[in-house]
């Protein structure tokens, strides 16, 4: 698993939490 993928997932989750 690459760090880039983890960063995208984190960003996706953050956007849904702080909608």
C-alpha beads as a LAMMPS data file, in Angstrom:
LAMMPS data file: protein, C-alpha beads

19 atoms
18 bonds

1 atom types
1 bond types

-500.0 500.0 xlo xhi
-500.0 500.0 ylo yhi
-500.0 500.0 zlo zhi

Masses

1 110.0

Atoms # bond

1 1 1 0.000 0.000 0.000
2 1 1 1.455 3.328 -1.056
3 1 1 1.398 6.461 1.064
4 1 1 -0.349 8.306 -1.773
5 1 1 -3.325 5.947 -1.569
6 1 1 -3.517 6.361 2.185
7 1 1 -3.448 10.139 1.764
8 1 1 -6.331 10.023 -0.714
9 1 1 -8.395 7.830 1.626
10 1 1 -7.647 10.131 4.550
11 1 1 -8.660 13.175 2.519
12 1 1 -11.871 11.447 1.413
13 1 1 -12.812 10.587 5.006
14 1 1 -11.960 14.083 6.237
15 1 1 -14.200 15.641 3.568
16 1 1 -17.110 13.441 4.640
17 1 1 -16.599 14.241 8.326
18 1 1 -16.236 17.977 7.728
19 1 1 -19.020 18.288 5.177

Bonds

1 1 1 2
2 1 2 3
3 1 3 4
4 1 4 5
5 1 5 6
6 1 6 7
7 1 7 8
8 1 8 9
9 1 9 10
10 1 10 11
11 1 11 12
12 1 12 13
13 1 13 14
14 1 14 15
15 1 15 16
16 1 16 17
17 1 17 18
18 1 18 19
